[in-house]
Amino acid sequence: MNVDAESRTGDGKWGLLDVIRDSDGVVMVTACWFHPILHDSDTAEGLPMSLGLNFAKDIFFLNLEVESDLANVIEALKDNKVRHNYFGSLVNECKQTSSHFNHVVFYHIRREANQAAHVLGKLEIDISSNFI
């Protein structure tokens, strides 16, 4: 699963996107969520991870390799620090959801390796609606 959060400069709109691929790298599902206002980038980066993990759980995926260019989210998912804010709540929710899978591992990837997600995220902002 690849995770991305994109914003349209200046107007606060966020397109949150997850791309789920099979073990051969073939895209199985993309899911996009439009949010007109998110108050900070940590929330905008943590929310698509939470949405994507719950989506993968709902469609009965059992094994996940999660790739994201959102370094702060991946770092938070790998450490045991407690964060007393909304971002921390999202991280805790992601960790709890992860327990539903047989196997889940989180990888940080370079932004250049996540271009498909960025293109779809920008499309989502232009469409301003949710879709799968």
Buried (B, 14 or more C-beta within 10 A) or exposed (E): BBBBBBBEEEEEBBBBBBBBBEEEEEEEBBBBBBBEEBEEBBBBBBBBBBBBBBBBBEEEBEEBEBBBBBEBBBEBBEEEEEBEEBBBBBBBBBBEBBEBBEEBEBEBBEEEEBEBBBEBBBBBBEEEEBEE
